[in-house]
Each structure stands twice: as structure tokens, then as C-alpha cells.
Amino acid sequence: MPPVNSAAKLVRSVEVESIASSKIRPVAQLHDSFIIAVDDEGMLLIDQHVAHERILFDKFRQKETSREIESQNLLLPETVDLTPAQSEAFRLVESELSSLGFGLMQLSGRTIAIKSVPTDLPPSEARNLFAEILDTIELEKRGGAKATLRDQIAASLACKAAVKINMKLTTEKMQWLIDRLLLTSSPTTCPHGRPVILRLTMKDIERGFHRT
């Protein structure tokens, strides 16, 4: 068979204004990782993981600001022995972690007990995420990052709690993600700056098939 032309040059990033009033409808999933959707302008490809990441990031930052704490208790507290660097980072962000739903207790020396975690976070991720946050804070602090500690924590938490790639979603779940995404502060980018939505307009499609 002759080679099939790539549509890469026709796909473009999405401006917020172009989807602000759109009625976006999910059609299917691509490899259980991307949502294929349509609106009046054409076709959209939505990264399900980073879309949910943006939704959760906004949710966690809003909770922190309003002090609305939602936690789930662990059946058995997780204990973590911190390194000296992690212990220093913990002192910097202890109050921020508490405001985001972590229940933490210092046992002795550099040993911390994790008693509860935010409701959106799988309990199995508690230990790894806690250590990851402290390591990230320490590295960013040394590097003089401009992002606030709270934003860094919320971004790490959102990434761990978001739906994963290679995860099958129902049509209802896809529509829920799309609807919630459009209500966020930045529906076209994730907290780390990556694109959430790519667009292929009807004009692009017609041009690709030499109809214009």
C-alpha cells in the first residue's frame, strides 16, 4: 500500500477562547489513554491524565485557600524515616501538607507517621508521594524556583491522584472529565505546562484530503 500522510502538521494546540463556549462530546478512547471528542469546529484529542491532573490541582489549591480539609484515615499508619534533607523540607511544608488533607505525626527523631491522606489519593501512594514531595521541595528550594511551595505540593498530589494512561473510561466518565476541565482556571494546560487538548479543525481535515 502507498504510505499514509501524517496529520502532525495539521494538529494544533488549543486556545482557551476556542473552547470556552464549546459543547464538547466524547466519541471514544484512543489506546485507553486519550479521549477523542468533537465540537462544532472539528475533532479534539484530550490527554485524560493531564486533564484530570488540572482538575485536581485546582481543587487542591482551592481547598488549601478555603481550609476545607477532606481526608481518609489509613487502616494502619505508614511510618517514614526521613533523610536530613527531607527532614528540613518537612519543617518548611508541614502546615501546607496538613491543609491539603495529610494527617502527620512526628514520632521520634526523623520518623514521621502518616495517619491520613487526601480523599482523592489512593492510600497505596501515601508513602511514595510523601517522600517525593519532600525531595522535590528540597531540590526546588536549592535551585531557587519561583513556584510557591503550595503549588509544588498541589501539582505532585494532583499527578499521583489523577487517572492514569492505559485506563479504560466509560463515556460518562469521559464527559465528566471534559465538563470539569472546562471549569478550571487553565483547561488547555496542566500544572506543569504541558498541553491538555489538541485540535484538528474541519478546515484542517478538508485541506488534508485536498478538498479545499
Backbone as ProteinMPNN parsed JSONL, in Angstrom:
{"seq_chain_A": "MPPVNSAAKLVRSVEVESIASSKIRPVAQLHDSFIIAVDDEGMLLIDQHVAHERILFDKFRQKETSREIESQNLLLPETVDLTPAQSEAFRLVESELSSLGFGLMQLSGRTIAIKSVPTDLPPSEARNLFAEILDTIELEKRGGAKATLRDQIAASLACKAAVKINMKLTTEKMQWLIDRLLLTSSPTTCPHGRPVILRLTMKDIERGFHRT", "coords_chain_A": {"N_chain_A": [[0.841, -1.199, 0.0], [0.413, 2.317, -0.604], [2.216, 4.934, 1.174], [0.741, 6.448, 4.106], [-0.196, 9.758, 4.631], [1.037, 11.833, 7.237], [-0.781, 13.486, 9.823], [0.344, 15.297, 11.465], [1.257, 17.935, 10.986], [-1.107, 19.27, 10.762], [-2.394, 19.246, 13.15], [-3.072, 21.219, 15.991], [-2.322, 23.241, 18.899], [-4.665, 24.196, 21.489], [-6.514, 27.15, 21.985], [-7.764, 28.855, 24.842], [-10.006, 30.468, 24.439], [-11.251, 29.303, 22.266], [-12.6, 27.106, 23.145], [-14.199, 27.887, 25.172], [-16.991, 28.267, 25.078], [-17.782, 25.942, 23.981], [-19.582, 22.956, 23.139], [-18.506, 20.102, 24.012], [-18.21, 16.782, 23.002], [-17.58, 13.489, 23.96], [-16.29, 10.824, 21.954], [-14.816, 8.45, 21.721], [-12.136, 6.379, 23.116], [-8.611, 6.542, 22.67], [-6.34, 4.072, 22.6], [-6.893, 3.675, 25.308], [-5.992, 5.938, 26.625], [-6.2, 8.509, 25.607], [-8.779, 10.866, 25.051], [-11.021, 10.948, 22.46], [-12.778, 13.482, 21.027], [-15.485, 15.65, 19.888], [-16.446, 18.866, 18.62], [-18.154, 21.855, 17.513], [-16.239, 22.866, 15.795], [-14.6, 20.837, 14.942], [-12.428, 18.093, 15.545], [-11.196, 16.922, 18.689], [-8.421, 16.018, 20.706], [-7.836, 14.715, 23.772], [-5.741, 14.514, 26.527], [-6.194, 12.236, 28.942], [-4.999, 11.865, 31.449], [-3.516, 14.253, 32.086], [-5.584, 16.055, 31.9], [-7.261, 15.355, 34.063], [-5.4, 15.831, 36.01], [-5.139, 18.646, 35.933], [-7.727, 19.331, 36.808], [-7.733, 18.297, 39.451], [-5.568, 19.696, 40.562], [-6.486, 22.369, 40.628], [-8.591, 21.935, 42.387], [-7.301, 21.111, 44.766], [-5.776, 23.394, 45.338], [-7.8, 25.246, 45.768], [-9.038, 24.133, 47.984], [-6.975, 24.383, 49.849], [-6.81, 27.119, 50.129], [-9.351, 27.769, 51.134], [-9.378, 26.273, 53.379], [-10.769, 23.902, 53.551], [-10.757, 20.762, 54.521], [-10.44, 17.482, 53.444], [-10.098, 14.251, 54.338], [-8.903, 10.833, 54.375], [-8.672, 8.227, 56.629], [-5.896, 6.081, 57.188], [-5.819, 2.537, 57.376], [-3.727, 1.35, 58.756], [-1.228, 3.322, 60.129], [1.352, 4.746, 58.113], [4.825, 4.63, 58.447], [7.653, 6.716, 58.036], [11.072, 7.071, 57.619], [12.943, 9.857, 57.598], [15.437, 11.443, 55.566], [18.192, 13.653, 56.441], [17.96, 15.926, 54.722], [15.311, 15.668, 53.789], [13.996, 15.946, 56.209], [14.467, 18.621, 56.821], [13.071, 19.804, 54.71], [10.507, 18.947, 55.37], [9.913, 20.456, 57.639], [9.526, 22.892, 56.47], [7.178, 22.612, 54.968], [5.181, 21.463, 56.476], [2.767, 22.595, 57.501], [1.424, 23.223, 55.125], [1.034, 20.686, 54.003], [-0.701, 19.623, 55.872], [-2.935, 21.28, 55.502], [-3.79, 20.383, 53.069], [-4.864, 17.938, 53.529], [-3.319, 15.898, 54.646], [-2.639, 13.856, 57.435], [-0.303, 14.011, 59.805], [2.294, 12.896, 62.002], [5.013, 13.489, 64.112], [7.164, 11.122, 65.294], [9.692, 10.214, 66.572], [12.922, 11.647, 66.549], [13.746, 11.634, 63.202], [11.542, 10.303, 62.245], [8.409, 9.94, 60.787], [4.911, 9.595, 61.078], [2.34, 8.727, 58.914], [-0.937, 9.313, 59.092], [-3.339, 9.914, 57.827], [-4.626, 10.708, 54.546], [-5.256, 12.825, 51.631], [-8.585, 12.597, 50.269], [-8.759, 12.019, 47.55], [-6.476, 10.66, 46.92], [-4.988, 7.517, 46.318], [-4.556, 5.253, 49.0], [-2.339, 3.554, 48.832], [-0.435, 5.05, 47.615], [0.546, 6.794, 49.444], [3.005, 6.752, 51.035], [5.078, 6.88, 49.039], [4.403, 9.265, 47.684], [4.616, 11.184, 49.728], [7.384, 11.115, 50.324], [8.326, 11.84, 47.802], [7.333, 14.457, 47.498], [8.769, 15.802, 49.518], [11.401, 15.451, 48.607], [11.247, 16.843, 46.177], [10.657, 19.441, 47.04], [13.001, 20.047, 48.435], [14.931, 19.994, 46.359], [13.932, 22.013, 44.632], [14.018, 24.154, 46.32], [16.738, 24.55, 46.708], [17.402, 25.183, 44.142], [16.303, 27.644, 43.751], [13.659, 28.072, 42.812], [10.782, 29.735, 41.393], [8.186, 29.041, 41.777], [5.567, 28.593, 44.18], [5.705, 26.868, 47.351], [3.311, 25.655, 47.975], [2.016, 25.359, 45.507], [3.758, 23.546, 44.289], [3.416, 21.275, 45.887], [0.667, 20.776, 45.531], [0.658, 20.244, 42.78], [2.214, 17.882, 42.619], [0.625, 16.173, 44.139], [-1.752, 16.166, 42.639], [-0.86, 14.944, 40.283], [-0.258, 12.313, 41.117], [-2.765, 11.445, 41.976], [-4.425, 11.585, 39.789], [-6.325, 10.094, 37.069], [-4.897, 7.401, 35.233], [-2.823, 6.788, 32.282], [-3.591, 4.261, 29.839], [-5.936, 3.381, 31.003], [-9.169, 2.316, 31.025], [-12.082, 4.172, 30.292], [-15.492, 4.988, 30.946], [-18.101, 6.315, 28.811], [-19.55, 8.177, 30.243], [-17.727, 8.886, 32.262], [-15.726, 10.049, 30.726], [-17.122, 12.283, 29.718], [-17.606, 13.583, 32.122], [-14.986, 14.302, 32.897], [-14.351, 16.087, 30.814], [-16.305, 18.116, 31.154], [-15.684, 19.064, 33.755], [-13.076, 19.876, 33.342], [-13.379, 22.122, 31.692], [-14.197, 23.987, 33.498], [-12.033, 24.735, 34.957], [-9.152, 26.751, 35.958], [-7.273, 26.861, 33.942], [-7.867, 25.294, 31.323], [-6.478, 24.306, 29.112], [-3.857, 23.659, 29.638], [-1.693, 21.663, 31.721], [-0.719, 21.549, 35.265], [2.056, 21.488, 35.046], [2.61, 22.735, 32.728], [2.239, 21.372, 30.333], [0.464, 20.6, 27.248], [-3.073, 20.019, 27.269], [-5.143, 19.604, 25.49], [-5.457, 18.913, 22.02], [-6.188, 20.081, 18.72], [-7.956, 19.309, 15.703], [-9.193, 20.867, 13.134], [-12.215, 21.136, 11.103], [-11.597, 22.442, 8.747], [-8.877, 21.926, 8.582], [-8.947, 19.156, 8.268], [-10.345, 18.901, 5.823], [-8.52, 20.203, 4.175], [-6.383, 18.435, 4.385], [-7.369, 16.296, 2.966], [-7.404, 17.376, 0.498], [-9.618, 18.899, -0.222], [-10.039, 21.53, -0.279]], "CA_chain_A": [[0.0, 0.0, 0.0], [1.181, 3.572, -0.577], [2.295, 5.487, 2.542], [-0.331, 7.34, 4.549], [0.334, 11.046, 5.066], [0.868, 12.167, 8.65], [-1.588, 14.691, 10.084], [1.017, 16.052, 12.524], [1.335, 19.364, 10.665], [-2.448, 19.851, 10.796], [-2.862, 19.302, 14.54], [-2.603, 22.435, 16.646], [-2.717, 23.415, 20.29], [-5.987, 24.826, 21.622], [-6.635, 28.377, 22.763], [-8.881, 28.793, 25.793], [-11.182, 31.134, 23.878], [-11.905, 28.471, 21.256], [-13.408, 26.056, 23.782], [-14.906, 28.464, 26.315], [-18.439, 28.063, 24.969], [-17.999, 24.748, 23.159], [-20.217, 21.756, 23.667], [-17.582, 19.043, 23.611], [-18.816, 15.472, 23.208], [-16.629, 12.389, 23.763], [-16.675, 9.822, 20.968], [-14.139, 7.184, 22.015], [-10.803, 6.473, 23.68], [-7.511, 6.059, 21.843], [-5.41, 3.28, 23.408], [-7.249, 3.846, 26.72], [-5.129, 6.985, 27.178], [-6.611, 9.816, 25.106], [-10.198, 10.974, 24.734], [-11.345, 11.528, 21.149], [-14.02, 14.233, 21.202], [-15.829, 16.554, 18.787], [-17.271, 20.049, 18.871], [-18.606, 22.458, 16.26], [-15.107, 23.218, 14.937], [-13.899, 19.66, 14.431], [-12.083, 16.994, 16.443], [-10.276, 17.238, 19.779], [-7.743, 14.898, 21.349], [-7.629, 15.161, 25.145], [-4.943, 13.62, 27.367], [-7.039, 12.025, 30.118], [-4.232, 12.01, 32.696], [-3.219, 15.646, 32.402], [-6.865, 16.739, 32.104], [-7.657, 15.123, 35.453], [-4.381, 16.496, 36.819], [-5.527, 20.061, 36.029], [-8.929, 19.404, 37.643], [-7.361, 18.063, 40.839], [-4.693, 20.782, 41.005], [-7.347, 23.491, 41.005], [-9.364, 21.537, 43.556], [-6.436, 21.13, 45.946], [-5.407, 24.776, 45.663], [-8.983, 25.894, 46.314], [-9.202, 23.606, 49.336], [-5.95, 24.942, 50.727], [-7.158, 28.513, 50.382], [-10.574, 27.846, 51.936], [-9.184, 25.438, 54.564], [-11.698, 22.775, 53.558], [-9.903, 19.575, 54.531], [-11.099, 16.189, 53.299], [-9.076, 13.218, 54.49], [-9.298, 9.457, 54.66], [-7.738, 7.615, 57.564], [-5.285, 4.829, 56.775], [-6.09, 1.446, 58.311], [-2.515, 1.304, 59.576], [-0.363, 4.451, 59.78], [2.62, 4.482, 57.427], [5.946, 5.343, 59.051], [8.705, 7.054, 57.082], [12.304, 7.602, 58.21], [13.401, 10.906, 56.7], [16.841, 11.821, 55.498], [18.342, 15.016, 56.981], [17.425, 16.904, 53.768], [13.848, 15.548, 53.814], [13.533, 16.479, 57.489], [14.474, 20.081, 56.686], [11.963, 20.156, 53.823], [9.261, 18.705, 56.092], [9.654, 21.603, 58.527], [9.065, 24.003, 55.632], [5.871, 22.398, 54.327], [4.287, 20.695, 57.347], [1.428, 23.211, 57.582], [0.788, 23.105, 53.81], [0.592, 19.301, 53.873], [-1.874, 19.473, 56.739], [-4.076, 21.978, 54.893], [-4.212, 19.622, 51.892], [-5.512, 16.69, 53.926], [-2.416, 14.921, 55.255], [-2.545, 13.789, 58.885], [1.077, 13.607, 60.045], [2.757, 12.983, 63.382], [6.438, 13.195, 64.288], [7.286, 10.145, 66.379], [10.955, 10.46, 67.263], [13.984, 11.96, 65.609], [13.29, 11.97, 61.857], [10.498, 9.354, 61.862], [7.088, 10.557, 60.651], [3.788, 8.68, 60.855], [1.272, 9.245, 58.059], [-2.182, 8.741, 59.63], [-4.426, 10.11, 56.873], [-4.224, 11.318, 53.278], [-6.407, 13.415, 50.923], [-9.543, 11.587, 49.818], [-8.549, 11.673, 46.139], [-5.227, 9.932, 46.762], [-5.014, 6.108, 46.72], [-3.714, 5.051, 50.177], [-1.094, 2.871, 48.475], [0.519, 6.035, 47.116], [0.849, 7.745, 50.513], [4.426, 6.803, 51.396], [5.887, 7.341, 47.918], [4.118, 10.659, 47.399], [5.161, 11.988, 50.815], [8.823, 11.219, 50.103], [8.535, 12.569, 46.549], [7.092, 15.877, 47.761], [9.888, 16.342, 50.296], [12.578, 15.504, 47.726], [11.025, 17.913, 45.207], [10.772, 20.713, 47.745], [14.413, 20.274, 48.736], [15.621, 20.317, 45.11], [13.468, 23.301, 44.13], [14.467, 25.19, 47.254], [18.146, 24.804, 46.413], [17.508, 25.754, 42.808], [15.724, 28.979, 43.717], [12.468, 28.081, 41.968], [9.845, 30.814, 41.682], [6.877, 28.484, 42.145], [5.368, 28.512, 45.613], [5.713, 25.516, 47.907], [1.958, 25.106, 47.911], [1.764, 24.933, 44.134], [4.555, 22.355, 44.036], [2.774, 20.153, 46.576], [-0.605, 20.501, 44.864], [0.942, 19.642, 41.475], [2.646, 16.499, 42.853], [-0.539, 15.436, 44.61], [-2.677, 16.002, 41.507], [-0.277, 13.988, 39.334], [-0.393, 10.966, 41.673], [-4.167, 11.073, 42.168], [-5.162, 11.639, 38.52], [-6.483, 8.843, 36.323], [-3.658, 7.082, 34.538], [-2.934, 6.323, 30.907], [-3.922, 2.83, 29.765], [-7.059, 3.127, 31.897], [-10.411, 2.415, 30.264], [-13.084, 5.063, 30.874], [-16.826, 4.956, 30.348], [-18.476, 7.568, 28.149], [-19.961, 9.103, 31.306], [-16.523, 9.382, 32.925], [-15.07, 10.965, 29.789], [-17.892, 13.533, 29.699], [-17.364, 14.228, 33.42], [-13.667, 14.917, 32.831], [-14.415, 17.239, 29.911], [-17.108, 19.176, 31.771], [-14.935, 19.631, 34.88], [-11.894, 20.55, 32.796], [-13.759, 23.435, 31.165], [-14.451, 24.889, 34.622], [-10.792, 25.014, 35.664], [-8.512, 28.039, 35.686], [-6.483, 26.77, 32.708], [-8.257, 23.993, 30.767], [-5.66, 23.858, 27.983], [-2.522, 23.267, 30.09], [-1.628, 21.019, 33.028], [0.076, 22.353, 36.211], [3.466, 21.511, 34.666], [2.749, 23.471, 31.483], [2.039, 20.551, 29.139], [-0.874, 20.777, 26.658], [-4.116, 19.067, 27.646], [-6.022, 19.366, 24.347], [-5.007, 19.232, 20.667], [-7.351, 20.228, 17.844], [-7.906, 19.122, 14.254], [-10.431, 21.507, 12.693], [-12.798, 20.638, 9.864], [-10.835, 23.029, 7.644], [-7.627, 21.172, 8.504], [-9.261, 17.828, 7.731], [-10.664, 19.062, 4.403], [-7.268, 20.537, 3.489], [-5.595, 17.221, 4.326], [-7.939, 15.445, 1.91], [-7.37, 18.168, -0.735], [-10.982, 19.317, -0.577], [-10.072, 22.996, -0.367]], "C_chain_A": [[0.877, 1.25, 0.0], [1.198, 4.134, 0.844], [1.13, 6.428, 2.838], [0.298, 8.626, 5.077], [0.054, 11.269, 6.548], [0.047, 13.443, 8.782], [-0.925, 15.596, 11.115], [1.026, 17.552, 12.246], [-0.026, 20.05, 10.706], [-2.988, 20.003, 12.213], [-2.259, 20.516, 15.228], [-3.043, 22.456, 18.108], [-3.993, 24.243, 20.345], [-5.898, 26.084, 22.47], [-7.875, 28.289, 23.645], [-10.15, 29.368, 25.18], [-11.958, 30.231, 22.919], [-12.758, 27.364, 21.851], [-14.277, 26.586, 24.913], [-16.403, 28.187, 26.271], [-18.767, 26.817, 24.154], [-18.803, 23.693, 23.907], [-19.401, 20.58, 23.155], [-18.173, 17.693, 23.981], [-17.779, 14.375, 22.981], [-17.176, 11.365, 22.774], [-16.084, 8.459, 21.316], [-12.845, 7.465, 22.744], [-9.786, 5.946, 22.676], [-6.494, 5.385, 22.756], [-5.635, 3.478, 24.914], [-6.424, 4.941, 27.395], [-5.558, 8.397, 26.767], [-8.093, 9.776, 24.747], [-10.341, 11.633, 23.365], [-12.717, 12.191, 21.287], [-14.252, 15.138, 20.001], [-16.58, 17.766, 19.329], [-17.608, 20.663, 17.52], [-17.464, 22.741, 15.284], [-14.387, 22.012, 14.358], [-13.652, 18.622, 15.502], [-11.063, 17.452, 17.475], [-9.676, 15.947, 20.313], [-7.315, 15.374, 22.724], [-6.835, 14.105, 25.91], [-5.672, 13.435, 28.693], [-6.282, 12.222, 31.429], [-4.009, 13.47, 33.042], [-4.496, 16.475, 32.549], [-7.313, 16.585, 33.556], [-6.671, 15.791, 36.412], [-4.726, 17.969, 37.011], [-6.75, 20.234, 36.937], [-8.564, 19.286, 39.116], [-6.467, 19.171, 41.38], [-5.522, 21.979, 41.455], [-8.141, 23.181, 42.269], [-8.527, 21.62, 44.82], [-6.042, 22.547, 46.334], [-6.591, 25.527, 46.245], [-9.229, 25.433, 47.743], [-8.227, 24.26, 50.299], [-6.3, 26.367, 51.11], [-8.36, 28.634, 51.312], [-10.502, 27.032, 53.211], [-10.226, 24.335, 54.669], [-10.905, 21.479, 53.417], [-10.753, 18.315, 54.427], [-10.029, 15.114, 53.33], [-9.713, 11.855, 54.641], [-8.23, 8.846, 55.561], [-7.178, 6.319, 56.983], [-5.598, 3.758, 57.809], [-4.932, 1.28, 59.286], [-1.639, 2.484, 59.182], [0.92, 3.978, 59.101], [3.714, 5.279, 58.118], [7.05, 5.53, 58.018], [9.888, 7.621, 57.852], [12.923, 8.589, 57.227], [14.917, 11.042, 56.711], [16.976, 13.219, 56.122], [17.76, 16.085, 56.049], [15.902, 16.872, 53.761], [13.283, 16.132, 55.102], [13.477, 18.002, 57.453], [13.318, 20.54, 55.808], [10.627, 19.989, 54.536], [8.908, 19.877, 57.001], [9.116, 22.793, 57.731], [7.606, 23.846, 55.19], [4.88, 21.645, 55.211], [2.882, 21.273, 57.371], [0.691, 23.103, 56.249], [0.269, 21.685, 53.584], [-0.668, 19.056, 54.698], [-3.11, 20.107, 56.106], [-4.608, 21.241, 53.677], [-4.757, 18.246, 52.245], [-4.603, 15.618, 54.48], [-2.487, 15.015, 56.778], [-1.196, 13.199, 59.248], [1.447, 13.784, 61.508], [4.24, 12.625, 63.438], [6.591, 12.298, 65.504], [8.55, 10.382, 67.183], [12.026, 10.72, 66.232], [13.421, 12.39, 64.263], [12.236, 10.984, 61.353], [9.132, 10.035, 61.904], [6.053, 9.467, 60.42], [2.743, 9.385, 59.999], [-0.022, 8.562, 58.498], [-3.356, 8.874, 58.662], [-3.889, 10.839, 55.654], [-5.451, 11.951, 52.622], [-7.298, 12.339, 50.318], [-9.314, 11.15, 48.377], [-7.316, 10.791, 45.92], [-5.383, 8.472, 47.174], [-4.089, 5.907, 47.929], [-2.375, 4.4, 49.856], [-0.014, 3.843, 47.994], [1.053, 6.941, 48.22], [2.342, 7.872, 50.79], [5.28, 7.386, 50.263], [5.672, 8.822, 47.632], [4.716, 11.575, 48.465], [6.664, 12.2, 50.617], [9.128, 12.036, 48.848], [8.355, 14.061, 46.746], [8.276, 16.492, 48.495], [11.153, 16.45, 49.441], [12.459, 16.653, 46.73], [11.212, 19.278, 45.848], [12.228, 21.04, 48.017], [15.188, 20.684, 47.482], [15.234, 21.699, 44.601], [13.956, 24.442, 45.015], [15.919, 25.566, 46.97], [18.313, 25.493, 45.06], [16.901, 27.138, 42.683], [14.5, 29.083, 42.837], [11.512, 29.186, 42.391], [8.489, 30.286, 42.129], [6.767, 28.394, 43.654], [5.403, 27.066, 46.071], [4.338, 24.88, 47.775], [1.622, 24.609, 46.509], [2.529, 23.654, 43.806], [3.904, 21.123, 44.661], [1.481, 19.774, 45.868], [-0.39, 19.833, 43.512], [1.368, 18.186, 41.625], [1.47, 15.629, 43.264], [-1.523, 15.163, 43.469], [-2.163, 14.958, 40.53], [-0.475, 12.554, 39.82], [-1.846, 10.508, 41.721], [-4.95, 10.999, 40.86], [-5.278, 10.264, 37.881], [-5.249, 8.637, 35.454], [-3.914, 6.837, 33.042], [-3.151, 4.812, 30.944], [-5.018, 2.447, 30.754], [-8.362, 3.339, 31.116], [-11.421, 3.282, 31.019], [-14.422, 4.863, 30.176], [-17.09, 6.292, 29.662], [-18.862, 8.617, 29.185], [-18.749, 9.708, 32.008], [-15.775, 10.346, 32.025], [-15.782, 12.311, 29.746], [-17.69, 14.298, 30.995], [-16.02, 14.952, 33.402], [-13.687, 16.174, 31.965], [-15.147, 18.397, 30.565], [-16.352, 19.856, 32.912], [-13.706, 20.392, 34.391], [-12.223, 21.96, 32.336], [-14.028, 24.452, 32.272], [-13.178, 25.294, 35.35], [-10.193, 26.354, 35.241], [-7.716, 28.035, 34.39], [-6.75, 25.432, 32.041], [-7.37, 23.474, 29.645], [-4.244, 23.448, 28.378], [-2.598, 22.619, 31.467], [-0.778, 21.871, 33.967], [1.557, 22.442, 35.856], [3.688, 22.203, 33.315], [2.554, 22.667, 30.211], [0.635, 20.782, 28.565], [-1.826, 19.671, 27.101], [-4.934, 18.652, 26.427], [-5.306, 19.749, 23.051], [-6.234, 19.237, 19.756], [-7.006, 19.925, 16.392], [-9.225, 19.668, 13.72], [-10.954, 20.87, 11.411], [-12.04, 21.193, 8.658], [-9.514, 22.285, 7.453], [-7.863, 19.805, 7.857], [-9.538, 17.909, 6.235], [-9.414, 19.39, 3.598], [-6.397, 19.295, 3.344], [-6.07, 16.278, 3.251], [-8.051, 16.191, 0.574], [-8.775, 18.568, -1.19], [-11.093, 20.84, -0.65], [-8.872, 23.5, -1.133]], "O_chain_A": [[1.976, 1.23, 0.554], [0.298, 3.847, 1.634], [0.609, 7.105, 1.952], [1.226, 8.578, 5.885], [-1.021, 10.939, 7.049], [0.161, 14.359, 7.968], [-1.54, 16.551, 11.591], [0.828, 18.354, 13.158], [-0.098, 21.279, 10.686], [-3.911, 20.78, 12.458], [-1.074, 20.805, 15.066], [-3.999, 21.786, 18.499], [-4.358, 24.908, 19.376], [-5.285, 26.086, 23.537], [-8.897, 27.727, 23.253], [-11.239, 28.828, 25.373], [-13.172, 30.371, 22.773], [-13.554, 26.746, 21.144], [-15.011, 25.825, 25.543], [-17.016, 27.904, 27.301], [-19.895, 26.654, 23.689], [-18.715, 23.558, 25.127], [-19.575, 20.123, 22.025], [-18.585, 17.476, 25.121], [-17.159, 14.33, 21.919], [-18.372, 11.076, 22.76], [-16.764, 7.438, 21.221], [-12.484, 8.62, 22.972], [-10.07, 5.014, 21.923], [-5.863, 6.041, 23.585], [-4.686, 3.452, 25.697], [-6.183, 4.88, 28.601], [-5.311, 9.362, 27.489], [-8.593, 8.786, 24.212], [-9.843, 12.736, 23.14], [-13.7, 11.531, 21.624], [-13.349, 15.369, 19.197], [-17.256, 17.694, 20.355], [-17.365, 20.043, 16.485], [-17.692, 22.844, 14.079], [-13.641, 22.144, 13.387], [-14.549, 18.298, 16.28], [-10.183, 18.261, 17.183], [-10.342, 14.913, 20.365], [-6.532, 16.316, 22.847], [-7.216, 12.935, 25.935], [-5.761, 14.373, 29.485], [-6.856, 12.693, 32.411], [-4.282, 13.889, 34.167], [-4.494, 17.489, 33.246], [-7.697, 17.561, 34.201], [-7.052, 16.256, 37.486], [-4.621, 18.491, 38.121], [-6.806, 21.167, 37.739], [-9.026, 20.076, 39.939], [-6.596, 19.549, 42.544], [-5.292, 22.535, 42.528], [-8.34, 24.051, 43.117], [-8.986, 22.14, 45.836], [-5.98, 22.873, 47.519], [-6.412, 26.364, 47.129], [-9.584, 26.232, 48.61], [-8.59, 24.642, 51.411], [-6.117, 26.78, 52.255], [-8.386, 29.504, 52.183], [-11.418, 27.068, 54.034], [-10.533, 23.88, 55.77], [-10.44, 21.141, 52.329], [-11.67, 18.105, 55.221], [-9.159, 15.066, 52.46], [-10.888, 11.727, 54.983], [-7.035, 8.941, 55.281], [-7.908, 5.55, 56.357], [-5.638, 4.051, 59.004], [-5.133, 1.092, 60.486], [-1.331, 2.638, 58.0], [1.493, 2.951, 59.465], [3.552, 6.477, 58.352], [7.345, 4.63, 57.231], [9.728, 8.546, 58.649], [13.375, 8.2, 56.149], [15.581, 10.792, 57.717], [15.969, 13.902, 56.311], [17.14, 17.04, 56.516], [15.262, 17.923, 53.732], [12.214, 16.742, 55.093], [12.549, 18.605, 57.992], [12.66, 21.536, 56.109], [9.713, 20.79, 54.337], [7.74, 20.247, 57.119], [8.347, 23.601, 58.251], [6.886, 24.835, 55.054], [3.829, 21.227, 54.725], [1.905, 20.53, 57.271], [-0.525, 22.913, 56.229], [-0.817, 21.503, 53.034], [-1.585, 18.361, 54.259], [-4.203, 19.542, 56.166], [-5.757, 21.447, 53.287], [-5.081, 17.465, 51.351], [-5.071, 14.516, 54.765], [-2.407, 16.104, 57.347], [-0.961, 12.011, 59.025], [0.974, 14.706, 62.172], [4.672, 11.609, 62.895], [6.196, 12.665, 66.611], [8.476, 10.719, 68.365], [12.046, 10.098, 65.17], [12.703, 13.386, 64.177], [12.059, 10.847, 60.143], [8.746, 10.626, 62.913], [6.287, 8.529, 59.658], [2.314, 10.496, 60.312], [-0.184, 7.359, 58.296], [-4.265, 8.045, 58.671], [-2.849, 11.496, 55.707], [-6.577, 11.647, 53.014], [-6.813, 11.287, 49.902], [-9.644, 10.019, 48.018], [-7.142, 10.236, 44.835], [-5.864, 8.201, 48.274], [-2.941, 6.35, 47.89], [-1.381, 4.663, 50.533], [1.17, 3.505, 47.968], [1.925, 7.773, 47.964], [2.885, 8.977, 50.78], [6.102, 8.273, 50.492], [6.626, 9.554, 47.37], [5.264, 12.628, 48.139], [7.159, 13.322, 50.727], [10.071, 12.828, 48.83], [9.136, 14.853, 46.219], [8.736, 17.577, 48.139], [11.89, 17.431, 49.543], [13.435, 17.354, 46.464], [11.846, 20.164, 45.274], [12.649, 22.185, 47.849], [16.003, 21.605, 47.526], [16.095, 22.473, 44.184], [14.264, 25.535, 44.541], [16.285, 26.741, 46.989], [19.239, 26.278, 44.856], [16.974, 27.748, 41.617], [14.317, 30.101, 42.168], [11.426, 29.538, 43.568], [7.728, 30.998, 42.784], [7.761, 28.147, 44.336], [5.163, 26.149, 45.285], [4.228, 23.687, 47.492], [1.01, 23.553, 46.351], [2.006, 22.776, 43.12], [3.847, 20.06, 44.043], [1.222, 18.594, 45.629], [-1.162, 18.954, 43.128], [0.935, 17.336, 40.846], [1.33, 14.496, 42.804], [-2.058, 14.061, 43.352], [-2.946, 14.168, 40.001], [-0.819, 11.674, 39.031], [-2.134, 9.327, 41.53], [-6.03, 10.41, 40.824], [-4.449, 9.383, 38.112], [-4.636, 9.601, 34.997], [-5.056, 6.7, 32.604], [-2.918, 4.17, 31.968], [-5.032, 1.334, 31.279], [-8.612, 4.431, 30.607], [-11.593, 3.141, 32.23], [-14.478, 4.604, 28.974], [-16.391, 7.276, 29.904], [-18.546, 9.797, 29.032], [-18.737, 10.9, 32.315], [-15.245, 11.352, 32.496], [-15.136, 13.359, 29.738], [-17.609, 15.527, 30.983], [-15.93, 16.096, 33.846], [-13.113, 17.2, 32.333], [-14.671, 19.532, 30.537], [-16.373, 21.081, 33.027], [-13.339, 21.424, 34.954], [-11.445, 22.888, 32.558], [-14.082, 25.653, 32.008], [-13.23, 26.112, 36.269], [-10.66, 26.998, 34.302], [-7.502, 29.091, 33.796], [-5.941, 24.514, 32.174], [-7.494, 22.312, 29.259], [-3.499, 22.94, 27.54], [-3.452, 22.971, 32.281], [-0.166, 22.837, 33.512], [2.246, 23.358, 36.304], [4.812, 22.252, 32.816], [2.687, 23.211, 29.115], [-0.285, 21.123, 29.308], [-1.418, 18.524, 27.282], [-5.369, 17.505, 26.325], [-4.634, 20.778, 22.986], [-7.194, 18.5, 19.983], [-5.915, 20.239, 15.915], [-10.261, 19.013, 13.835], [-10.229, 20.155, 10.72], [-11.862, 20.494, 7.661], [-9.082, 22.041, 6.327], [-7.084, 19.359, 7.014], [-9.036, 17.093, 5.462], [-9.256, 18.919, 2.472], [-5.746, 19.107, 2.316], [-5.273, 15.534, 2.678], [-8.699, 15.717, -0.359], [-9.078, 18.574, -2.383], [-12.132, 21.37, -1.043], [-8.72, 24.708, -1.315]]}, "name": "protein", "num_of_chains": 1, "seq": "MPPVNSAAKLVRSVEVESIASSKIRPVAQLHDSFIIAVDDEGMLLIDQHVAHERILFDKFRQKETSREIESQNLLLPETVDLTPAQSEAFRLVESELSSLGFGLMQLSGRTIAIKSVPTDLPPSEARNLFAEILDTIELEKRGGAKATLRDQIAASLACKAAVKINMKLTTEKMQWLIDRLLLTSSPTTCPHGRPVILRLTMKDIERGFHRT"}
